[in-house]
């Protein structure tokens, strides 16, 4: 159980990326007053929590309805997370949860950015949603393991909120170099977990049996 707890927390921390979220949030809200920043951060985290919770509770059932086995999703999800890890390790600016140039331009237009792009795809991005479904699949209906996954989601969302609220302080402490070092270390951890997901999927599907 302790190993599963560490795996769940590490996977979701890297996939959701509270530090990356704080950096993006700071860039999008540079001219926004502090009370408005608090509102945007709270709304974004709340919406992302609803999306992640929906995938956690119904993701496996949706896969079953689509006649997709969990082992197939483990392989596909592992590849997706591996791509995210490669982006982090090599410092590529176009990760799975980052914004394209067009999305960034749209986000800077007048309007509420809590839903897009903060809640999705910055916080509850493809990597985070994939990780949630994979971890709930690993729980295999065990209520305690499922509670661990949900608790890990809550912890990562709380860290994302704190990162957004204190984005100026975080940027002042880490600077660009510190954030890059943390991102690369997180990428190595995520790559290892992603490969394990792929191994588990191949083993469960018995492709080489």
Backbone as ProteinMPNN parsed JSONL, in Angstrom:
{"seq_chain_A": "XXXXXXXXXXXXXXXXXXXXXXXXXXXXXXXXXXXXXXXXXXXXXXXXXXXXXXXXXXXXXXXXXXXXXXXXXXXXXXXXXXXXXXXXXXXXXXXXXXXXXXXXXXXXXXXXXXXXXXXXXXXXXXXXXXXXXXXXXXXXXXXXXXXXXXXXXXXXXXXXXXXXXXXXXXXXXXXXXXXXXXXXXXXXXXXXXXXXXXXXXXXXXXXXX", "coords_chain_A": {"N_chain_A": [[0.822, -1.202, 0.0], [1.959, 1.246, 0.779], [3.856, 1.56, -1.236], [2.182, 1.832, -3.469], [0.945, 4.196, -2.774], [3.057, 6.039, -2.913], [3.667, 5.795, -5.631], [1.257, 6.677, -6.818], [1.083, 9.338, -5.899], [3.487, 10.451, -6.875], [3.206, 10.067, -9.652], [0.869, 11.574, -10.277], [1.651, 14.082, -9.359], [3.702, 14.777, -11.127], [2.332, 14.559, -13.561], [0.166, 16.378, -13.34], [1.549, 18.665, -12.57], [2.151, 21.005, -10.6], [4.107, 23.083, -10.338], [4.694, 23.822, -13.002], [2.133, 24.664, -13.651], [1.881, 26.913, -11.991], [3.806, 28.6, -13.15], [2.755, 29.03, -15.75], [0.341, 30.214, -15.006], [1.262, 32.558, -13.776], [2.306, 33.869, -16.018], [0.009, 34.344, -17.519], [-1.529, 35.97, -15.926], [-0.244, 38.33, -15.35], [-0.912, 41.079, -15.287], [-3.06, 41.187, -13.592], [-5.009, 41.996, -10.734], [-4.345, 41.083, -7.291], [-6.573, 39.985, -5.663], [-8.294, 39.139, -7.734], [-6.671, 37.242, -8.918], [-6.67, 35.255, -6.93], [-9.34, 34.439, -7.142], [-9.468, 33.41, -9.763], [-7.596, 31.323, -9.55], [-8.822, 29.656, -7.615], [-11.257, 28.959, -8.877], [-10.295, 27.664, -11.177], [-8.96, 25.427, -10.086], [-11.121, 24.152, -8.839], [-12.8, 23.491, -11.005], [-11.052, 21.84, -12.457], [-10.794, 19.802, -10.574], [-13.351, 18.644, -10.613], [-13.372, 17.599, -13.213], [-11.193, 15.783, -13.138], [-12.077, 14.104, -11.084], [-14.349, 13.021, -12.278], [-13.175, 11.503, -14.351], [-11.742, 9.747, -12.761], [-13.731, 8.289, -11.407], [-15.392, 7.272, -13.412], [-13.865, 6.6, -15.584], [-12.79, 3.979, -16.132], [-15.162, 2.553, -16.571], [-16.108, 3.845, -18.837], [-14.17, 3.093, -20.684], [-14.737, 0.352, -20.778], [-17.289, 0.443, -21.891], [-16.625, 1.291, -24.422], [-15.416, -0.903, -25.349], [-12.713, -1.193, -24.885], [-9.868, -2.581, -23.571], [-8.422, -2.506, -20.282], [-5.738, -3.084, -20.232], [-4.91, -2.412, -22.813], [-5.308, 0.322, -22.664], [-3.447, 0.901, -20.71], [-1.03, 0.524, -22.1], [-1.311, 2.462, -24.155], [-1.704, 4.761, -22.578], [0.678, 4.728, -21.133], [2.521, 5.241, -23.175], [1.712, 7.824, -23.853], [2.264, 9.211, -21.458], [4.989, 8.781, -21.428], [5.81, 10.315, -23.596], [5.216, 12.814, -22.548], [7.09, 12.83, -20.484], [9.472, 12.849, -21.938], [9.308, 15.36, -23.114], [9.571, 16.934, -20.822], [12.142, 16.224, -19.89], [13.901, 17.041, -21.92], [13.338, 19.673, -22.045], [11.487, 20.718, -23.862], [9.31, 23.096, -25.339], [6.675, 22.402, -25.884], [4.848, 20.645, -24.332], [2.468, 18.081, -23.256], [0.621, 19.266, -21.589], [0.94, 21.936, -21.917], [0.513, 25.154, -23.538], [-0.351, 25.853, -26.914], [0.825, 28.211, -29.42], [-1.39, 29.501, -30.558], [-3.39, 28.918, -28.662], [-2.379, 30.276, -26.468], [-2.513, 32.94, -27.342], [-5.297, 33.187, -27.539], [-5.968, 32.836, -24.858], [-4.997, 35.147, -23.743], [-6.764, 37.041, -24.534], [-9.55, 39.25, -23.681], [-11.611, 38.019, -21.051], [-12.809, 35.203, -19.053], [-10.38, 33.125, -17.763], [-10.403, 30.869, -16.256], [-11.644, 28.409, -16.856], [-10.722, 27.713, -19.509], [-7.497, 28.587, -20.335], [-6.727, 27.407, -17.915], [-8.018, 25.419, -16.11], [-8.358, 23.343, -17.977], [-6.183, 22.994, -20.66], [-4.142, 23.083, -18.703], [-4.104, 22.358, -15.875], [-5.841, 19.995, -15.51], [-4.879, 18.265, -17.706], [-4.195, 16.243, -20.708], [-2.207, 14.373, -19.857], [-2.564, 14.272, -17.045], [-5.256, 13.363, -16.851], [-5.048, 10.891, -18.105], [-3.252, 9.606, -16.345], [-4.825, 9.468, -14.036], [-6.89, 7.663, -14.75], [-5.346, 5.367, -15.273], [-4.224, 4.851, -12.744], [-6.521, 4.405, -11.19], [-7.339, 2.124, -12.447], [-5.299, 0.418, -11.659], [-5.955, 0.256, -9.001], [-8.012, -1.566, -8.943], [-10.649, -1.83, -7.961], [-10.34, -1.801, -5.222], [-11.301, -0.246, -2.326], [-9.637, 1.184, -0.535], [-7.274, 1.656, -1.975], [-8.364, 3.151, -4.052], [-9.165, 5.366, -2.581], [-6.652, 6.331, -1.922], [-5.754, 7.208, -4.429], [-7.634, 9.246, -4.968], [-7.075, 10.911, -2.808], [-4.459, 11.61, -3.452], [-4.916, 13.099, -5.75], [-6.264, 15.261, -4.609], [-4.213, 16.348, -3.004], [-2.309, 17.132, -4.951], [-3.809, 19.004, -6.387], [-4.205, 20.898, -4.395], [-1.563, 21.736, -4.039], [-1.162, 22.816, -6.562], [-2.933, 24.977, -6.439], [-1.786, 26.509, -4.354], [0.642, 27.037, -5.586], [-0.19, 28.692, -7.701], [-1.298, 30.848, -6.298], [0.915, 31.829, -4.917], [2.662, 32.467, -6.972], [4.48, 34.477, -7.715], [6.327, 34.483, -5.599], [7.277, 31.861, -5.806], [8.472, 31.9, -8.32], [10.466, 33.748, -7.81], [12.068, 32.327, -6.034], [12.827, 29.888, -7.329], [13.643, 30.656, -9.875], [14.408, 30.59, -13.428], [16.271, 28.576, -13.981], [16.134, 26.837, -11.732], [13.474, 25.907, -11.922], [13.686, 24.523, -14.333], [15.486, 22.472, -13.678], [14.006, 21.013, -11.762], [11.871, 20.229, -13.405], [13.186, 18.514, -15.201], [14.102, 16.463, -13.51], [11.627, 15.526, -12.611], [10.695, 14.601, -15.05], [12.322, 12.369, -15.524], [11.459, 10.645, -13.476], [8.758, 10.333, -14.239], [9.094, 9.114, -16.735], [10.095, 6.607, -16.011], [7.901, 5.549, -14.576], [6.023, 5.562, -16.643], [7.045, 3.682, -18.467], [6.794, 1.433, -16.882], [4.005, 1.231, -16.749], [3.52, 0.558, -19.425], [4.831, -1.938, -19.573], [3.248, -3.362, -17.742], [0.806, -3.346, -19.11], [1.418, -4.801, -21.463], [2.146, -7.232, -20.302], [-0.27, -7.925, -19.031], [-1.972, -8.206, -21.235], [-0.915, -10.416, -22.389], [0.588, -10.716, -24.776], [2.84, -11.995, -25.642], [2.569, -14.508, -24.746]], "CA_chain_A": [[0.0, 0.0, 0.0], [2.838, 2.409, 0.817], [4.44, 1.704, -2.569], [1.137, 2.357, -4.347], [0.726, 5.593, -2.39], [4.16, 6.825, -3.475], [3.499, 5.785, -7.08], [0.118, 7.529, -7.174], [1.401, 10.739, -5.631], [4.543, 10.881, -7.791], [2.664, 10.118, -11.009], [-0.05, 12.698, -10.416], [2.392, 15.334, -9.172], [4.407, 15.099, -12.371], [1.375, 14.704, -14.652], [-0.57, 17.625, -13.15], [2.576, 19.697, -12.641], [1.845, 22.253, -9.884], [5.087, 24.132, -10.621], [4.419, 24.296, -14.359], [0.869, 25.402, -13.587], [2.158, 28.225, -11.391], [4.541, 29.408, -14.114], [1.806, 29.436, -16.784], [-0.61, 31.12, -14.359], [1.925, 33.84, -13.615], [2.423, 34.515, -17.31], [-1.303, 34.747, -18.019], [-2.193, 36.915, -15.014], [0.748, 39.316, -14.933], [-1.503, 42.385, -15.013], [-4.304, 41.006, -12.843], [-4.888, 42.31, -9.313], [-4.197, 39.9, -6.444], [-7.859, 39.321, -5.354], [-8.779, 38.467, -8.937], [-5.838, 36.046, -9.078], [-7.191, 34.241, -6.011], [-10.596, 33.914, -7.682], [-9.154, 32.59, -10.925], [-6.929, 30.106, -9.087], [-9.789, 28.796, -6.938], [-12.191, 28.442, -9.863], [-9.591, 26.723, -12.037], [-8.725, 24.189, -9.334], [-12.416, 23.509, -8.613], [-13.242, 22.889, -12.268], [-10.143, 20.728, -12.744], [-11.118, 18.723, -9.637], [-14.552, 17.974, -11.112], [-12.99, 16.828, -14.401], [-10.352, 14.658, -12.705], [-12.916, 13.183, -10.318], [-15.182, 12.311, -13.243], [-12.357, 10.474, -15.002], [-11.369, 8.745, -11.76], [-14.878, 7.457, -11.04], [-16.088, 6.664, -14.548], [-12.959, 6.345, -16.696], [-12.713, 2.548, -16.435], [-16.455, 2.165, -17.128], [-16.18, 4.373, -20.204], [-13.337, 2.213, -21.5], [-15.48, -0.89, -20.961], [-18.378, 0.71, -22.835], [-16.017, 1.422, -25.747], [-14.783, -2.195, -25.616], [-11.265, -1.021, -24.805], [-9.398, -3.229, -22.358], [-7.57, -1.683, -19.437], [-4.347, -3.327, -20.624], [-4.655, -1.591, -24.0], [-5.201, 1.709, -22.215], [-2.174, 1.023, -20.0], [0.025, 0.709, -23.094], [-1.505, 3.763, -24.793], [-1.458, 5.786, -21.578], [2.104, 4.73, -20.838], [3.2, 5.939, -24.277], [1.379, 9.241, -23.721], [3.04, 9.749, -20.34], [6.401, 8.76, -21.819], [6.019, 11.504, -24.427], [5.248, 13.945, -21.618], [8.369, 12.77, -19.777], [10.527, 13.271, -22.876], [9.196, 16.816, -23.216], [10.116, 17.524, -19.597], [13.575, 15.973, -19.771], [14.653, 17.819, -22.903], [12.955, 21.072, -21.955], [10.756, 21.132, -25.055], [8.251, 24.007, -24.92], [5.324, 21.991, -26.28], [4.434, 19.447, -23.628], [1.065, 17.728, -23.418], [-0.238, 20.126, -20.788], [1.255, 23.33, -22.156], [-0.342, 25.815, -24.509], [0.203, 26.198, -28.211], [0.865, 29.658, -29.637], [-2.759, 29.952, -30.766], [-4.114, 28.863, -27.391], [-1.88, 31.353, -25.601], [-3.097, 34.197, -27.822], [-6.707, 33.201, -27.156], [-6.06, 32.977, -23.41], [-4.674, 36.526, -23.377], [-7.874, 37.907, -24.898], [-10.436, 39.517, -22.538], [-12.509, 36.921, -20.711], [-12.445, 34.412, -17.881], [-9.453, 32.071, -18.174], [-10.415, 29.798, -15.259], [-11.97, 27.14, -17.515], [-9.679, 27.539, -20.523], [-6.76, 27.317, -20.396], [-6.191, 26.986, -16.62], [-8.539, 24.117, -15.687], [-7.969, 22.431, -19.057], [-5.398, 21.779, -20.407], [-2.964, 23.295, -17.853], [-4.163, 21.527, -14.666], [-6.394, 18.682, -15.883], [-4.505, 18.041, -19.086], [-4.217, 14.841, -21.157], [-1.345, 13.521, -19.029], [-3.211, 14.08, -15.746], [-6.448, 12.528, -17.015], [-4.574, 9.53, -18.383], [-2.684, 9.06, -15.113], [-5.919, 9.167, -13.105], [-7.551, 6.423, -15.179], [-4.41, 4.251, -15.088], [-4.086, 4.557, -11.317], [-7.767, 3.794, -10.733], [-7.316, 0.756, -12.958], [-4.41, -0.344, -10.78], [-6.638, 0.04, -7.719], [-8.774, -2.806, -9.138], [-11.846, -1.866, -7.128], [-10.018, -1.752, -3.795], [-11.706, 1.084, -1.834], [-8.525, 1.878, 0.094], [-6.4, 2.137, -3.044], [-9.093, 4.222, -4.727], [-9.08, 6.533, -1.702], [-5.29, 6.85, -2.064], [-5.701, 7.956, -5.687], [-8.413, 10.473, -4.788], [-6.313, 11.761, -1.899], [-3.3, 12.143, -4.197], [-5.454, 14.157, -6.608], [-6.534, 16.414, -3.749], [-2.93, 16.938, -2.601], [-1.705, 17.801, -6.107], [-4.608, 20.192, -6.696], [-3.907, 21.879, -3.351], [-0.246, 22.286, -4.367], [-1.339, 23.675, -7.737], [-3.56, 26.218, -5.984], [-0.779, 27.273, -3.628], [1.611, 27.517, -6.563], [-0.767, 29.813, -8.432], [-1.464, 31.981, -5.387], [2.24, 32.358, -4.589], [3.477, 32.304, -8.179], [5.592, 35.437, -7.705], [7.319, 33.989, -4.638], [7.86, 30.639, -6.361], [9.367, 32.284, -9.415], [11.63, 34.401, -7.231], [12.927, 31.329, -5.382], [13.345, 28.884, -8.25], [14.172, 31.239, -11.117], [14.22, 29.729, -14.596], [17.15, 27.407, -13.874], [15.59, 25.924, -10.74], [12.283, 25.271, -12.479], [14.118, 23.582, -15.364], [16.07, 21.309, -13.007], [12.905, 20.233, -11.19], [11.124, 19.638, -14.51], [13.939, 17.393, -15.755], [14.047, 15.365, -12.539], [10.267, 14.98, -12.678], [10.586, 13.868, -16.298], [12.959, 11.055, -15.357], [10.548, 9.832, -12.663], [7.58, 10.014, -15.033], [9.49, 8.159, -17.775], [10.175, 5.293, -15.377], [6.535, 5.103, -14.301], [5.343, 5.321, -17.915], [7.531, 2.404, -18.998], [6.195, 0.379, -16.063], [2.626, 1.087, -17.216], [3.569, -0.176, -20.695], [5.163, -3.327, -19.24], [2.067, -3.975, -17.123], [-0.199, -3.559, -20.149], [1.855, -5.903, -22.324], [2.064, -8.451, -19.51], [-1.68, -8.26, -18.819], [-2.571, -8.619, -22.496], [-0.294, -11.697, -22.745], [0.889, -10.686, -26.205], [3.941, -12.911, -25.922], [2.353, -15.746, -23.979]], "C_chain_A": [[0.865, 1.265, 0.0], [3.484, 2.648, -0.548], [3.421, 2.287, -3.543], [0.874, 3.831, -4.044], [1.805, 6.495, -2.991], [4.017, 6.918, -4.99], [2.393, 6.732, -7.516], [0.461, 8.997, -7.012], [2.455, 11.257, -6.618], [4.005, 11.03, -9.212], [1.781, 11.342, -11.21], [0.654, 14.037, -10.245], [3.081, 15.747, -10.467], [3.415, 15.362, -13.498], [0.593, 16.008, -14.547], [0.373, 18.816, -13.17], [2.237, 20.987, -11.929], [2.815, 23.389, -10.179], [4.885, 24.7, -12.016], [3.139, 25.117, -14.401], [1.086, 26.805, -13.044], [2.864, 29.146, -12.375], [3.61, 29.924, -15.211], [0.82, 30.456, -16.226], [0.003, 32.514, -14.194], [2.042, 34.598, -14.921], [1.103, 35.051, -17.831], [-1.951, 35.831, -17.172], [-1.228, 37.985, -14.523], [0.153, 40.661, -14.57], [-2.778, 42.328, -14.216], [-4.062, 41.315, -11.366], [-4.942, 41.028, -8.475], [-5.536, 39.243, -6.078], [-8.433, 38.569, -6.556], [-7.964, 37.215, -9.225], [-6.334, 34.917, -8.181], [-8.455, 33.602, -6.576], [-10.329, 32.987, -8.858], [-8.515, 31.266, -10.514], [-7.92, 29.136, -8.459], [-10.761, 28.169, -7.938], [-11.525, 27.4, -10.759], [-9.372, 25.384, -11.348], [-10.037, 23.435, -9.118], [-12.911, 22.811, -9.879], [-12.366, 21.698, -12.63], [-10.441, 19.541, -11.834], [-12.336, 17.943, -10.111], [-14.2, 17.085, -12.308], [-12.178, 15.593, -14.0], [-11.157, 13.627, -11.934], [-13.818, 12.371, -11.251], [-14.418, 11.207, -13.947], [-11.978, 9.378, -14.02], [-12.513, 7.775, -11.489], [-15.454, 6.684, -12.223], [-15.168, 6.331, -15.721], [-12.905, 4.883, -17.103], [-14.014, 2.063, -17.061], [-16.611, 2.656, -18.564], [-15.348, 3.512, -21.148], [-14.06, 0.901, -21.788], [-16.609, -0.704, -21.973], [-17.862, 0.831, -24.265], [-15.319, 0.135, -26.186], [-13.263, -2.054, -25.734], [-10.796, -1.644, -23.496], [-8.495, -2.275, -21.575], [-6.096, -1.871, -19.793], [-3.985, -2.519, -21.865], [-4.493, -0.129, -23.61], [-3.913, 1.93, -21.442], [-1.034, 1.27, -20.979], [-0.092, 2.093, -23.727], [-1.209, 4.9, -23.809], [0.011, 5.875, -21.204], [2.901, 5.453, -21.91], [2.955, 7.439, -24.179], [2.181, 9.892, -22.599], [4.536, 9.758, -20.646], [6.734, 9.963, -22.704], [6.089, 12.76, -23.557], [6.589, 13.998, -20.893], [9.511, 13.248, -20.669], [10.515, 14.786, -23.036], [9.835, 17.487, -22.002], [11.633, 17.392, -19.535], [14.382, 16.873, -20.694], [14.22, 19.278, -22.957], [12.235, 21.585, -23.177], [9.576, 21.991, -24.646], [6.85, 23.528, -25.208], [4.946, 20.674, -25.636], [2.949, 19.21, -23.77], [0.138, 18.663, -22.672], [0.084, 21.606, -20.953], [0.378, 23.873, -23.268], [0.392, 26.009, -25.826], [0.179, 27.717, -28.357], [-0.546, 30.22, -29.816], [-3.562, 29.962, -29.481], [-3.666, 29.976, -26.455], [-2.444, 32.709, -26.034], [-4.559, 34.31, -27.405], [-6.867, 33.408, -25.66], [-5.807, 34.411, -22.969], [-5.766, 37.515, -23.784], [-8.764, 38.141, -23.685], [-11.406, 38.362, -22.306], [-11.993, 36.158, -19.514], [-11.591, 33.238, -18.324], [-9.46, 30.895, -17.204], [-10.685, 28.445, -15.904], [-10.903, 26.803, -18.55], [-8.77, 28.755, -20.484], [-6.328, 26.764, -19.034], [-6.682, 25.601, -16.206], [-8.161, 23.035, -16.701], [-7.394, 23.269, -20.182], [-4.246, 21.942, -19.42], [-2.98, 22.374, -16.637], [-4.626, 20.113, -15.011], [-6.136, 18.45, -17.361], [-4.546, 16.572, -19.47], [-3.385, 13.915, -20.279], [-1.994, 13.241, -17.679], [-4.419, 13.173, -15.832], [-6.068, 11.079, -17.287], [-4.041, 8.873, -17.121], [-3.772, 8.668, -14.128], [-6.595, 7.847, -13.47], [-6.638, 5.222, -14.964], [-4.294, 3.864, -13.616], [-5.358, 3.93, -10.754], [-7.887, 2.369, -11.261], [-6.418, -0.128, -12.125], [-5.063, -0.629, -9.432], [-7.507, -1.199, -7.754], [-9.95, -2.931, -8.17], [-11.59, -1.872, -5.636], [-10.351, -0.349, -3.265], [-10.549, 1.867, -1.223], [-7.572, 2.451, -0.949], [-7.065, 3.276, -3.82], [-9.05, 5.509, -3.907], [-7.692, 7.162, -1.774], [-5.173, 7.693, -3.323], [-6.435, 9.282, -5.546], [-7.696, 11.445, -3.851], [-5.111, 12.381, -2.577], [-3.737, 13.258, -5.14], [-5.666, 15.424, -5.79], [-5.237, 17.124, -3.342], [-2.314, 17.722, -3.756], [-2.482, 19.053, -6.493], [-4.365, 21.286, -5.656], [-2.548, 22.53, -3.616], [-0.326, 23.203, -5.588], [-1.955, 25.013, -7.346], [-2.548, 27.105, -5.255], [0.275, 27.84, -4.585], [1.092, 28.712, -7.34], [-0.898, 31.055, -7.551], [-0.119, 32.649, -5.097], [3.191, 32.242, -5.781], [4.664, 33.258, -8.208], [6.71, 34.984, -6.77], [8.045, 32.772, -5.197], [8.849, 30.969, -7.476], [10.629, 32.959, -8.879], [12.596, 33.422, -6.589], [13.608, 30.418, -6.398], [14.106, 29.488, -9.425], [13.929, 30.267, -12.274], [15.05, 28.454, -14.492], [16.6, 26.386, -12.893], [14.365, 25.188, -11.244], [12.658, 24.235, -13.534], [14.71, 22.312, -14.747], [14.984, 20.414, -12.432], [12.116, 19.531, -12.29], [11.858, 18.424, -15.079], [13.969, 16.199, -14.798], [12.669, 14.702, -12.55], [10.073, 14.171, -13.953], [11.199, 12.478, -16.214], [12.047, 10.123, -14.559], [9.343, 9.398, -13.488], [7.901, 9.01, -16.135], [9.547, 6.739, -17.213], [8.792, 4.727, -15.113], [5.792, 4.772, -15.595], [5.759, 3.983, -18.512], [6.943, 1.248, -18.196], [4.74, 0.149, -16.451], [2.586, 0.279, -18.516], [3.869, -1.649, -20.445], [3.95, -4.046, -18.655], [0.989, -4.269, -18.164], [0.157, -4.72, -21.059], [1.753, -7.229, -21.596], [0.611, -8.886, -19.326], [-2.363, -8.736, -20.09], [-2.031, -9.957, -22.976], [0.009, -11.78, -24.237], [1.95, -11.701, -26.577], [3.802, -14.226, -25.161], [2.475, -16.95, -24.928]], "O_chain_A": [[0.551, 2.236, -0.688], [3.643, 3.793, -0.971], [3.763, 3.145, -4.357], [0.612, 4.62, -4.953], [1.511, 7.571, -3.511], [4.219, 7.984, -5.572], [2.56, 7.497, -8.466], [0.163, 9.81, -7.887], [2.332, 12.368, -7.135], [4.313, 12.006, -9.896], [1.926, 12.063, -12.197], [0.303, 15.015, -10.905], [3.049, 16.914, -10.856], [3.616, 16.272, -14.302], [0.377, 16.678, -15.556], [0.039, 19.863, -13.725], [2.045, 22.003, -12.598], [2.398, 24.545, -10.263], [4.901, 25.916, -12.202], [3.061, 26.133, -15.091], [0.54, 27.774, -13.572], [2.562, 30.338, -12.436], [3.658, 31.101, -15.569], [0.5, 31.445, -16.886], [-0.656, 33.523, -14.443], [1.899, 35.821, -14.949], [1.066, 36.082, -18.502], [-2.835, 36.54, -17.651], [-1.372, 38.492, -13.411], [0.639, 41.326, -13.655], [-3.515, 43.312, -14.16], [-3.029, 40.939, -10.812], [-5.512, 40.021, -8.896], [-5.633, 38.019, -6.175], [-8.994, 37.484, -6.403], [-8.505, 36.228, -9.724], [-6.411, 33.764, -8.607], [-8.632, 32.386, -6.505], [-10.902, 31.9, -8.939], [-8.848, 30.214, -11.059], [-7.875, 27.936, -8.729], [-11.054, 26.977, -7.852], [-12.125, 26.369, -11.066], [-9.573, 24.329, -11.951], [-10.063, 22.208, -9.204], [-13.384, 21.676, -9.826], [-12.873, 20.661, -13.06], [-10.352, 18.393, -12.27], [-12.357, 16.716, -10.023], [-14.672, 15.952, -12.404], [-12.448, 14.488, -14.471], [-10.956, 12.423, -12.097], [-14.025, 11.177, -11.037], [-14.936, 10.105, -14.127], [-11.899, 8.209, -14.396], [-12.289, 6.572, -11.357], [-15.947, 5.569, -12.057], [-15.634, 5.833, -16.746], [-12.968, 4.572, -18.293], [-13.986, 1.248, -17.983], [-17.178, 1.961, -19.406], [-15.762, 3.233, -22.273], [-14.007, 0.393, -22.908], [-16.858, -1.575, -22.807], [-18.578, 0.51, -25.213], [-14.709, 0.083, -27.253], [-12.621, -2.7, -26.562], [-11.277, -1.271, -22.426], [-7.888, -1.364, -22.139], [-5.299, -0.94, -19.675], [-2.875, -1.996, -21.96], [-3.645, 0.576, -24.156], [-3.335, 3.016, -21.5], [-0.173, 2.115, -20.736], [0.899, 2.817, -23.829], [-0.548, 5.877, -24.159], [0.535, 6.967, -20.984], [3.841, 6.189, -21.606], [3.868, 8.237, -24.392], [2.713, 10.99, -22.763], [5.265, 10.634, -20.181], [7.805, 10.557, -22.58], [6.906, 13.65, -23.792], [7.16, 15.073, -20.708], [10.406, 13.962, -20.217], [11.567, 15.422, -23.088], [10.549, 18.481, -22.135], [12.329, 18.34, -19.169], [15.421, 17.405, -20.303], [14.68, 20.034, -23.813], [12.35, 22.764, -23.511], [8.888, 21.651, -23.684], [5.896, 24.195, -24.809], [4.743, 19.682, -26.336], [2.238, 20.038, -24.339], [-1.013, 18.841, -23.071], [-0.437, 22.441, -20.213], [-0.407, 23.138, -23.867], [1.59, 26.291, -25.855], [-0.404, 28.423, -27.534], [-0.863, 31.287, -29.29], [-4.325, 30.894, -29.227], [-4.48, 30.551, -25.733], [-2.81, 33.529, -25.192], [-5.015, 35.37, -26.976], [-7.8, 34.084, -25.228], [-6.334, 34.85, -21.947], [-5.705, 38.69, -23.424], [-8.753, 37.339, -22.752], [-11.954, 37.799, -23.254], [-10.897, 36.414, -19.016], [-12.014, 32.44, -19.161], [-8.612, 30.009, -17.31], [-10.049, 27.449, -15.558], [-10.263, 25.753, -18.484], [-9.264, 29.877, -20.594], [-5.631, 25.75, -18.987], [-5.874, 24.702, -15.974], [-7.704, 21.953, -16.331], [-8.065, 24.197, -20.634], [-3.432, 21.028, -19.296], [-1.997, 21.68, -16.377], [-3.885, 19.148, -14.823], [-7.065, 18.44, -18.169], [-4.898, 15.732, -18.642], [-3.805, 12.796, -19.985], [-1.98, 12.103, -17.212], [-4.599, 12.302, -14.981], [-6.69, 10.155, -16.764], [-4.342, 7.71, -16.851], [-3.657, 7.644, -13.454], [-6.844, 7.011, -12.601], [-7.097, 4.17, -14.521], [-4.269, 2.679, -13.284], [-5.283, 3.019, -9.929], [-8.468, 1.506, -10.603], [-6.731, -1.297, -11.903], [-4.762, -1.638, -8.794], [-7.728, -1.827, -6.719], [-10.21, -4.007, -7.631], [-12.538, -1.94, -4.853], [-9.751, 0.631, -3.705], [-10.483, 3.087, -1.375], [-7.117, 3.588, -0.827], [-6.408, 4.247, -4.197], [-8.916, 6.603, -4.456], [-7.56, 8.383, -1.696], [-4.568, 8.765, -3.302], [-5.924, 10.325, -5.954], [-7.709, 12.656, -4.074], [-4.772, 13.536, -2.32], [-3.023, 14.246, -5.314], [-5.3, 16.52, -6.215], [-5.173, 18.354, -3.338], [-1.849, 18.846, -3.566], [-1.884, 20.056, -6.884], [-4.324, 22.468, -5.997], [-2.395, 23.739, -3.439], [0.348, 24.231, -5.649], [-1.553, 26.06, -7.854], [-2.467, 28.306, -5.512], [0.738, 28.969, -4.42], [1.844, 29.648, -7.613], [-0.643, 32.173, -7.998], [-0.024, 33.875, -5.037], [4.376, 31.955, -5.615], [5.741, 32.889, -8.676], [7.891, 35.087, -7.103], [9.265, 32.656, -5.082], [9.928, 30.383, -7.556], [11.72, 32.772, -9.417], [13.806, 33.649, -6.592], [14.818, 30.202, -6.336], [15.083, 28.916, -9.91], [13.299, 29.226, -12.086], [14.589, 27.377, -14.869], [16.595, 25.191, -13.186], [14.224, 23.985, -11.024], [12.023, 23.184, -13.624], [14.464, 21.209, -15.235], [15.031, 19.195, -12.594], [11.732, 18.372, -12.135], [11.229, 17.416, -15.404], [13.873, 15.051, -15.234], [12.557, 13.477, -12.504], [9.364, 13.164, -13.946], [10.658, 11.521, -16.768], [11.879, 8.957, -14.915], [8.945, 8.234, -13.445], [7.079, 8.147, -16.443], [9.103, 5.789, -17.858], [8.535, 3.556, -15.392], [5.021, 3.814, -15.642], [4.917, 3.234, -19.008], [6.626, 0.2, -18.759], [4.282, -0.993, -16.484], [1.723, -0.581, -18.69], [3.231, -2.518, -21.04], [3.655, -5.185, -19.018], [0.336, -5.311, -18.111], [-0.703, -5.536, -21.392], [1.333, -8.233, -22.172], [0.292, -10.069, -19.448], [-3.248, -9.59, -20.027], [-2.612, -10.575, -23.868], [-0.279, -12.788, -24.882], [1.963, -12.213, -27.697], [4.773, -14.954, -24.958], [2.33, -18.094, -24.496]]}, "name": "protein", "num_of_chains": 1, "seq": "XXXXXXXXXXXXXXXXXXXXXXXXXXXXXXXXXXXXXXXXXXXXXXXXXXXXXXXXXXXXXXXXXXXXXXXXXXXXXXXXXXXXXXXXXXXXXXXXXXXXXXXXXXXXXXXXXXXXXXXXXXXXXXXXXXXXXXXXXXXXXXXXXXXXXXXXXXXXXXXXXXXXXXXXXXXXXXXXXXXXXXXXXXXXXXXXXXXXXXXXXXXXXXXXX"}
